[in-house]
Amino acid sequence: MTDNLTLNMNAYLPLRDVVFNTLREAILKGELKPGERLMELQLAAKLGVSRTPIREAIRMLEQEGLAVTIPRKGAEVARMTEKDMEDVLEIREALDELAAKIACTRMTEDQLKQLEMIKETFVESTRSHDVKRIAEADVSFHDVIYEATGNPKLVSMLNNLREQIYRYRVEYLKEEKNYPTLIGEHEAIVEALYARNQDEVVRAMHTHIENQASAVKEIIREQE
């Protein structure tokens, strides 16, 4: 277990959520490795908390697919597999294409301008070498499209799915060679939305998700 694990305190969050965010970030950064055991006593001692928030945080990690409990062994950091990635991105592809198609007809001029601004923010973030910041900018780009659907049920489904794909998004964004492709894909999506071209925006979103899936597959294979 990494010696650099320290509690990321936030006075406005319950301790359970603080522990969860700390462990989540450590997993996404690779400080806690796939297959590494999440031992309650050891984590509690390292973070200076009781076992209760550790146990609750591990349950939350399991809901995101970042941890798994093995019978007679305990909890450990979940391993990334091609099957899990394909299952998640298969759903994401369908929902993102649907969201883009609906947004194409409902997006306001103000939302289009907001999307244009966030697209530029993403470009700037890629120069920061801060994967967390880049991931947040990418999430924000898609969030504008989701909200533009005006369909709260769809937005809720996409938000729940977002937590499950975050790990794959981070792995993808660790590779700087992917940034030019991503920037071009965002540009194609924005152009199709401005043109109100549903076929084109669905095609652009499909390419966007497919390229990510292919890249993450290679990353997973290299780690096996």
Phi, psi and chi 1 to 4 in degrees:
 res  aa     phi    psi   chi1   chi2   chi3   chi4
   1 MET       -  140.7 -177.3  177.6  -68.0      -
   2 THR   -61.2  143.4  176.3      -      -      -
   3 ASP   -83.6   -7.9  -66.9  -33.2      -      -
   4 ASN   -91.0    7.0  -61.4  -36.8      -      -
   5 LEU   -74.3  112.6 -161.8   61.3      -      -
   6 THR  -133.1  150.7   54.5      -      -      -
   7 LEU   -71.1  126.0 -151.6   57.3      -      -
   8 ASN   -87.9   86.6  -61.7  -30.8      -      -
   9 MET   -67.1  142.7  -71.4  -54.3  -62.8      -
  10 ASN  -145.1  113.9 -174.8  -41.7      -      -
  11 ALA   -63.4  -17.8      -      -      -      -
  12 TYR   -96.2   -2.0  -60.0  101.4      -      -
  13 LEU  -112.7  147.4  -70.8  176.2      -      -
  14 PRO   -60.7  152.5  -18.7   30.1      -      -
  15 LEU   -57.3  -37.4 -174.6   57.1      -      -
  16 ARG   -55.8  -43.5  170.5 -162.5   63.7 -169.0
  17 ASP   -71.1  -34.6  -67.5  -18.8      -      -
  18 VAL   -63.7  -45.1  173.0      -      -      -
  19 VAL   -63.6  -43.4  173.2      -      -      -
  20 PHE   -58.6  -49.4  164.6   70.1      -      -
  21 ASN   -62.1  -37.5  -72.1  -26.2      -      -
  22 THR   -64.3  -48.5  -59.6      -      -      -
  23 LEU   -68.5  -39.0  -64.3  178.9      -      -
  24 ARG   -60.2  -46.3 -177.6  178.1 -170.0  -97.9
  25 GLU   -65.5  -37.7 -170.8  163.6  -26.2      -
  26 ALA   -64.6  -37.2      -      -      -      -
  27 ILE   -68.9  -47.1  -68.6  170.7      -      -
  28 LEU   -65.1  -32.2  -66.9  173.1      -      -
  29 LYS   -80.3  -11.9  -75.6 -177.0  175.0  178.8
  30 GLY    86.6    9.4      -      -      -      -
  31 GLU   -72.8  -32.1  -66.6  168.6   -4.6      -
  32 LEU  -106.3  117.7  -70.8  171.7      -      -
  33 LYS   -86.0  154.0  -52.6  -68.0 -175.4 -174.4
  34 PRO   -55.1  131.3  -27.3   35.9      -      -
  35 GLY    89.7  -10.7      -      -      -      -
  36 GLU   -72.9  134.7 -173.8  168.9  -12.3      -
  37 ARG   -71.7  142.6  -68.3 -172.1   64.6 -171.2
  38 LEU  -107.2   84.2  -61.5  170.5      -      -
  39 MET   -85.8  121.9  -66.0  178.4  -76.2      -
  40 GLU   -57.2  -48.1  -69.1  178.8   12.9      -
  41 LEU   -62.1  -44.9  -81.5  173.7      -      -
  42 GLN   -65.6  -43.8 -170.5  174.5   -8.5      -
  43 LEU   -66.8  -39.3  -72.7  169.4      -      -
  44 ALA   -62.1  -42.9      -      -      -      -
  45 ALA   -66.1  -41.7      -      -      -      -
  46 LYS   -67.6  -37.4 -170.2  170.4  -74.8  -69.9
  47 LEU   -94.1   -7.1  -64.2  176.9      -      -
  48 GLY    71.1   37.5      -      -      -      -
  49 VAL  -131.4  173.3  -61.4      -      -      -
  50 SER   -79.7  174.5   70.3      -      -      -
  51 ARG   -73.1  -23.8  -68.5  177.2   65.0  179.2
  52 THR   -60.2  -53.0  -60.6      -      -      -
  53 PRO   -65.1  -28.1   20.5  -31.3      -      -
  54 ILE   -64.6  -47.6  -61.8  -69.3      -      -
  55 ARG   -61.0  -43.2 -169.2  177.0  -57.0  118.9
  56 GLU   -66.3  -39.4  -67.5  172.0  -20.8      -
  57 ALA   -66.1  -38.1      -      -      -      -
  58 ILE   -64.5  -39.3  -71.5  173.4      -      -
  59 ARG   -61.1  -40.6  -73.7 -160.7 -160.5  100.6
  60 MET   -66.0  -37.3  -65.9  167.4   71.1      -
  61 LEU   -65.2  -36.5  -69.8  169.4      -      -
  62 GLU   -64.4  -37.8  -72.2  177.2  -31.0      -
  63 GLN   -64.2  -29.3  -69.5  173.2   -3.1      -
  64 GLU   -88.2   -5.3  -78.7 -159.0    4.1      -
  65 GLY    81.5   13.2      -      -      -      -
  66 LEU   -91.8  -15.9  -65.7  176.2      -      -
  67 ALA  -137.7  159.3      -      -      -      -
  68 VAL  -145.8  143.0   61.4      -      -      -
  69 THR  -101.1  124.2  -63.9      -      -      -
  70 ILE   -99.9  126.7  -51.0  -63.4      -      -
  71 PRO   -53.0  134.5  -26.6   35.5      -      -
  72 ARG    64.4    9.6  -64.5 -176.9  -63.0  -81.8
  73 LYS  -126.5  -38.5 -174.8  177.9  178.9 -177.5
  74 GLY   108.1 -169.6      -      -      -      -
  75 ALA   -84.2  147.9      -      -      -      -
  76 GLU  -148.2  163.8   63.5  179.5   41.2      -
  77 VAL   -66.3  127.8  178.1      -      -      -
  78 ALA   -66.3  142.0      -      -      -      -
  79 ARG   -84.2  143.9  -57.9  174.2 -168.6  -85.8
  80 MET   -82.5  131.0  -72.5 -167.6  -61.3      -
  81 THR  -125.2  154.4   68.0      -      -      -
  82 GLU   -59.5  -39.5  -80.6 -168.6   52.3      -
  83 LYS   -63.0  -47.4  179.4   64.0  168.1   63.3
  84 ASP   -60.5  -44.9  -73.9  -18.9      -      -
  85 MET   -62.0  -44.2 -172.9  -88.0  -63.5      -
  86 GLU   -63.8  -40.7  -73.4  171.2   -8.9      -
  87 ASP   -61.5  -45.5  -71.5  -12.5      -      -
  88 VAL   -69.3  -46.7  173.0      -      -      -
  89 LEU   -72.0  -24.3  -70.9 -175.2      -      -
  90 GLU   -63.1  -42.9 -169.3  172.4   61.4      -
  91 ILE   -70.5  -42.7  -59.3  168.2      -      -
  92 ARG   -60.5  -41.4 -176.2 -161.1  169.6 -174.4
  93 GLU   -58.9  -46.7 -178.4  179.6  -34.2      -
  94 ALA   -63.7  -44.8      -      -      -      -
  95 LEU   -72.8  -38.0  -67.0 -178.7      -      -
  96 ASP   -67.4  -38.7  -92.6   45.0      -      -
  97 GLU   -65.9  -39.7  -72.5  179.5   15.9      -
  98 LEU   -63.9  -45.3  175.9   61.0      -      -
  99 ALA   -61.3  -43.1      -      -      -      -
 100 ALA   -64.8  -39.3      -      -      -      -
 101 LYS   -64.4  -44.8 -175.4  176.1 -179.2  179.0
 102 ILE   -67.8  -44.2  -64.7  171.8      -      -
 103 ALA   -61.3  -29.5      -      -      -      -
 104 CYS   -57.6  -33.0 -161.1      -      -      -
 105 THR   -98.0  -19.7   58.9      -      -      -
 106 ARG  -107.5  -12.9  -62.5 -178.1 -178.0  174.5
 107 MET   -65.1  131.5 -153.1  163.4 -155.9      -
 108 THR   -83.4  166.9   65.8      -      -      -
 109 GLU   -63.4  -37.3  -70.5  -59.0  -44.4      -
 110 ASP   -64.7  -39.8  -75.9  -16.0      -      -
 111 GLN   -67.8  -36.2  -73.2  171.0  -33.0      -
 112 LEU   -63.6  -41.2  -79.6  167.6      -      -
 113 LYS   -65.4  -39.4  -70.4  176.2 -176.5  175.6
 114 GLN   -62.8  -42.3 -176.7 -175.5    7.2      -
 115 LEU   -63.0  -40.7 -171.2   64.7      -      -
 116 GLU   -60.8  -42.7 -175.4   78.6   41.9      -
 117 MET   -64.8  -43.7  -71.3  174.0   57.4      -
 118 ILE   -68.9  -32.7  -68.2  175.1      -      -
 119 LYS   -58.8  -42.6 -177.2 -165.0   72.3  174.0
 120 GLU   -69.8  -35.8  -65.5  -53.9  -41.0      -
 121 THR   -61.8  -38.4  -61.3      -      -      -
 122 PHE   -63.3  -43.9  177.1   80.6      -      -
 123 VAL   -57.8  -45.3  174.0      -      -      -
 124 GLU   -63.3  -39.0  -68.2  171.2   11.3      -
 125 SER   -64.3  -29.9   73.9      -      -      -
 126 THR   -68.1  -16.1   60.1      -      -      -
 127 ARG   -88.0   -7.1  -56.1 -173.8 -171.3  111.8
 128 SER   -84.8  -19.3   69.8      -      -      -
 129 HIS    61.7   19.3  -53.8  -67.7      -      -
 130 ASP  -105.6  100.7 -178.2  -20.3      -      -
 131 VAL   -61.3  -37.5  174.5      -      -      -
 132 LYS   -62.4  -44.1 -175.4  177.4  179.4 -178.7
 133 ARG   -64.7  -40.9  179.4 -177.1  166.5 -168.2
 134 ILE   -64.2  -43.7  -61.3  167.2      -      -
 135 ALA   -62.0  -41.0      -      -      -      -
 136 GLU   -63.9  -38.5  -72.5  171.9   -8.4      -
 137 ALA   -67.5  -37.2      -      -      -      -
 138 ASP   -66.9  -42.1 -171.8   42.0      -      -
 139 VAL   -61.0  -43.8  166.8      -      -      -
 140 SER   -61.3  -38.1  -64.9      -      -      -
 141 PHE   -58.8  -48.6  178.0   85.3      -      -
 142 HIS   -70.7  -32.5  -72.4  -85.8      -      -
 143 ASP   -61.4  -36.8  -81.7   -9.7      -      -
 144 VAL   -62.7  -41.5  176.3      -      -      -
 145 ILE   -65.3  -43.5  -62.4  172.8      -      -
 146 TYR   -59.9  -48.4  -60.2  162.8      -      -
 147 GLU   -63.8  -31.3  -68.1  -62.7  -29.4      -
 148 ALA   -68.6  -14.6      -      -      -      -
 149 THR   -69.0  -25.9   65.8      -      -      -
 150 GLY    67.3   19.3      -      -      -      -
 151 ASN  -117.2   94.3 -174.2  -32.0      -      -
 152 PRO   -61.4  -29.7   18.7  -29.6      -      -
 153 LYS   -68.6  -40.5  -67.2 -171.8 -177.0  -61.0
 154 LEU   -66.6  -42.1  178.0   56.8      -      -
 155 VAL   -60.4  -42.2  172.1      -      -      -
 156 SER   -62.4  -42.8  177.5      -      -      -
 157 MET   -63.3  -42.0  -69.2  172.1   68.8      -
 158 LEU   -68.4  -37.2  -76.1  159.5      -      -
 159 ASN   -66.3  -39.7  -74.2  -19.9      -      -
 160 ASN   -64.7  -39.9  -70.6  -24.3      -      -
 161 LEU   -68.9  -32.7 -174.5   65.1      -      -
 162 ARG   -56.0  -38.7  177.6  171.5   61.1 -167.8
 163 GLU   -64.3  -35.6  -58.4  -55.3  -32.8      -
 164 GLN   -74.2  -27.1  -63.2  179.5   51.9      -
 165 ILE   -94.8   -6.8   68.0  169.1      -      -
 166 TYR   -58.2  -39.0 -167.4   82.1      -      -
 167 ARG   -62.6  -41.7 -170.3 -178.5 -165.3 -175.6
 168 TYR   -70.4  -35.6  -57.8  110.5      -      -
 169 ARG   -61.9  -44.5  176.0  179.9 -100.6  126.9
 170 VAL   -63.4  -44.2  168.6      -      -      -
 171 GLU   -59.1  -41.8  -72.5  -60.5  -40.4      -
 172 TYR   -63.6  -41.6 -176.1   51.2      -      -
 173 LEU   -79.1  -10.1  -66.5  174.0      -      -
 174 LYS   -69.6  -21.1  -75.5  178.4 -178.3  177.4
 175 GLU   -93.6  105.7  -60.6  -75.7  -15.8      -
 176 GLU   -64.3  -22.5  -67.0 -171.7   13.5      -
 177 LYS   -65.2  -17.9   65.5 -178.0 -179.0 -178.1
 178 ASN   -82.4  -14.0  -65.9  -35.8      -      -
 179 TYR   -62.2  -46.2  -63.0  166.9      -      -
 180 PRO   -58.8  -39.0  -25.2   36.0      -      -
 181 THR   -63.4  -46.3  -60.8      -      -      -
 182 LEU   -60.7  -45.0  -99.5  170.7      -      -
 183 ILE   -60.9  -42.9  -69.3  167.7      -      -
 184 GLY   -64.5  -38.0      -      -      -      -
 185 GLU   -67.2  -41.7  -70.2  165.0   -3.0      -
 186 HIS   -61.2  -41.5  -76.8  179.1      -      -
 187 GLU   -61.2  -43.5 -176.5   67.0   42.9      -
 188 ALA   -64.3  -39.1      -      -      -      -
 189 ILE   -65.1  -44.8  -68.5  167.7      -      -
 190 VAL   -63.7  -44.2  171.6      -      -      -
 191 GLU   -60.7  -41.8  -73.8 -179.5    2.2      -
 192 ALA   -66.8  -36.1      -      -      -      -
 193 LEU   -68.6  -41.0  -71.9  168.1      -      -
 194 TYR   -61.1  -37.3  -95.7  110.0      -      -
 195 ALA   -80.8   -7.0      -      -      -      -
 196 ARG    57.2   37.2  -53.1  -71.7 -179.1  179.2
 197 ASN  -101.4   98.8 -172.0  -33.9      -      -
 198 GLN   -62.8  -44.1  -72.8 -173.2  -34.2      -
 199 ASP   -60.3  -42.4  -69.8  -19.9      -      -
 200 GLU   -70.4  -39.3 -170.4   57.2   39.9      -
 201 VAL   -69.8  -35.1   77.5      -      -      -
 202 VAL   -66.3  -41.0  167.5      -      -      -
 203 ARG   -63.4  -42.9 -168.8  177.7  -59.2  113.8
 204 ALA   -65.9  -40.4      -      -      -      -
 205 MET   -68.5  -38.8 -170.3   63.2   77.3      -
 206 HIS   -59.5  -46.8  175.6   79.9      -      -
 207 THR   -60.9  -41.6  -60.8      -      -      -
 208 HIS   -58.2  -48.4 -178.1   52.3      -      -
 209 ILE   -72.6  -40.2  -52.8  -60.2      -      -
 210 GLU   -62.6  -42.1  -79.1  -67.9  -60.1      -
 211 ASN   -63.8  -39.0  -75.8  -17.8      -      -
 212 GLN   -65.2  -43.4 -179.5  177.1  -20.3      -
 213 ALA   -60.4  -44.2      -      -      -      -
 214 SER   -63.7  -42.4  -63.2      -      -      -
 215 ALA   -66.9  -42.6      -      -      -      -
 216 VAL   -68.1  -34.2  175.7      -      -      -
 217 LYS   -57.4  -44.8  -85.3 -175.6 -174.4  178.9
 218 GLU   -62.8  -40.5  -70.3  -58.3  -44.3      -
 219 ILE   -62.9  -45.0  -67.5  168.5      -      -
 220 ILE   -62.7  -42.4  -67.8  172.4      -      -
 221 ARG   -64.0  -37.2  -73.4  168.1 -176.0  163.7
 222 GLU   -67.7  -29.3  -71.0  171.2    4.4      -
 223 GLN   -84.8  -14.5  -67.2  177.0   -7.7      -
 224 GLU   -74.1      -  -70.7  177.8  -15.2      -
